[in-house]
Amino acid sequence: MPTLNFTPNLRRHVETPAAPVKGATVRQVLEMYFQVNPQVRGYILDDQGALRKHMAIFLNQELICDRSDLSDSVQENDDIFVAQALSGG
């Protein structure tokens, strides 16, 4: 089962425990996670269901390709990591 992890700095806003979550796409994994942790949804997705601009999702240490539909395929032993994208100067 894929494992979903979150960057620790999200915990200052909302509890984000790591979890094994079933799903064939990034969207399916996130939706299953949100069923148990609904408060996390607003920090990760915008009101259209797309990944927020300040968020990044890595699938096995590579950025996902589809930020809108989150349709990247997920395999049984994949690691998914959700992080806040940082910028600055």
RODRENGU-683799 format. One record per residue (C-alpha): y, x, z; residue in three letters. Coordinates in Angstrom, 3 decimals. Layout:
BEGIN
+----------+----------+----------+------+
!        Y !        X !        Z ! type !
+----------+----------+----------+------+
!        Y !        X !        Z !  Ala !
...
+----------+----------+----------+------+
//
This chain:
BEGIN
+----------+----------+----------+------+
!        Y !        X !        Z ! type !
+----------+----------+----------+------+
!    0.000 !    0.000 !    0.000 !  Met !
!    3.493 !    1.373 !   -0.834 !  Pro !
!    5.552 !    2.625 !    2.088 !  Thr !
!    9.206 !    1.604 !    2.409 !  Leu !
!   11.555 !    3.907 !    4.359 !  Asn !
!   15.287 !    3.826 !    5.020 !  Phe !
!   17.894 !    6.480 !    5.698 !  Thr !
!   18.610 !    6.755 !    9.435 !  Pro !
!   22.364 !    6.121 !    9.012 !  Asn !
!   21.649 !    2.469 !    8.121 !  Leu !
!   20.370 !    1.948 !   11.671 !  Arg !
!   23.905 !    1.980 !   13.044 !  Arg !
!   24.426 !   -1.320 !   11.176 !  His !
!   21.003 !   -2.959 !   11.157 !  Val !
!   17.486 !   -2.134 !   12.340 !  Glu !
!   15.433 !   -0.764 !    9.427 !  Thr !
!   11.912 !    0.095 !   10.542 !  Pro !
!    9.690 !    1.836 !    7.995 !  Ala !
!    6.796 !   -0.310 !    6.816 !  Ala !
!    3.878 !   -0.473 !    4.419 !  Pro !
!    4.722 !   -3.350 !    2.055 !  Val !
!    2.750 !   -4.887 !   -0.822 !  Lys !
!    4.331 !   -5.273 !   -4.235 !  Gly !
!    3.998 !   -4.251 !   -7.877 !  Ala !
!    7.733 !   -3.624 !   -8.416 !  Thr !
!   10.591 !   -2.365 !   -6.279 !  Val !
!   11.964 !   -5.935 !   -6.181 !  Arg !
!    8.661 !   -7.356 !   -4.909 !  Gln !
!    8.400 !   -4.708 !   -2.194 !  Val !
!   11.971 !   -5.359 !   -1.043 !  Leu !
!   11.521 !   -9.146 !   -1.058 !  Glu !
!    8.374 !   -8.844 !    1.076 !  Met !
!   10.280 !   -6.606 !    3.488 !  Tyr !
!   13.217 !   -9.042 !    3.637 !  Phe !
!   10.857 !  -11.861 !    4.649 !  Gln !
!   10.208 !   -9.997 !    7.913 !  Val !
!   13.660 !   -8.335 !    8.171 !  Asn !
!   16.142 !  -10.733 !    6.513 !  Pro !
!   19.207 !   -9.072 !    8.052 !  Gln !
!   18.607 !   -5.947 !    5.928 !  Val !
!   19.057 !   -7.794 !    2.602 !  Arg !
!   22.880 !   -7.893 !    2.680 !  Gly !
!   23.102 !   -4.148 !    3.236 !  Tyr !
!   20.852 !   -3.331 !    0.282 !  Ile !
!   21.527 !   -6.037 !   -2.335 !  Leu !
!   24.744 !   -7.670 !   -3.535 !  Asp !
!   25.227 !  -11.441 !   -3.968 !  Asp !
!   23.649 !  -11.241 !   -7.454 !  Gln !
!   20.493 !   -9.592 !   -6.109 !  Gly !
!   21.280 !   -6.182 !   -7.635 !  Ala !
!   21.321 !   -2.930 !   -5.720 !  Leu !
!   24.727 !   -2.371 !   -4.090 !  Arg !
!   26.846 !    0.380 !   -5.644 !  Lys !
!   26.795 !    2.469 !   -2.469 !  His !
!   22.977 !    2.350 !   -2.202 !  Met !
!   20.288 !    4.417 !   -3.900 !  Ala !
!   16.543 !    3.831 !   -4.085 !  Ile !
!   14.121 !    6.665 !   -4.700 !  Phe !
!   10.567 !    6.044 !   -5.863 !  Leu !
!    8.474 !    9.121 !   -5.096 !  Asn !
!   11.657 !   11.223 !   -4.807 !  Gln !
!   13.114 !   10.048 !   -8.149 !  Glu !
!   15.956 !    7.566 !   -8.545 !  Leu !
!   14.822 !    4.190 !   -9.818 !  Ile !
!   15.930 !    3.295 !  -13.354 !  Cys !
!   16.640 !   -0.419 !  -12.945 !  Asp !
!   19.411 !   -1.095 !  -10.400 !  Arg !
!   19.860 !   -4.732 !  -11.519 !  Ser !
!   16.393 !   -6.284 !  -11.666 !  Asp !
!   14.643 !   -3.580 !   -9.611 !  Leu !
!   11.706 !   -3.807 !  -12.014 !  Ser !
!   10.450 !   -0.226 !  -11.636 !  Asp !
!    6.654 !   -0.293 !  -11.175 !  Ser !
!    5.198 !    0.601 !   -7.804 !  Val !
!    1.698 !    1.968 !   -7.280 !  Gln !
!   -0.577 !    1.707 !   -4.248 !  Glu !
!    0.350 !    5.040 !   -2.618 !  Asn !
!    4.012 !    5.261 !   -3.644 !  Asp !
!    6.847 !    6.099 !   -1.276 !  Asp !
!   10.093 !    4.151 !   -1.588 !  Ile !
!   13.188 !    5.489 !    0.160 !  Phe !
!   16.424 !    3.525 !    0.457 !  Val !
!   19.552 !    5.589 !    1.126 !  Ala !
!   23.286 !    5.147 !    1.255 !  Gln !
!   24.823 !    7.007 !   -1.672 !  Ala !
!   27.478 !    9.422 !   -0.445 !  Leu !
!   30.663 !   10.387 !   -2.194 !  Ser !
!   33.768 !   12.228 !   -1.245 !  Gly !
!   35.898 !   15.179 !   -1.929 !  Gly !
+----------+----------+----------+------+
//
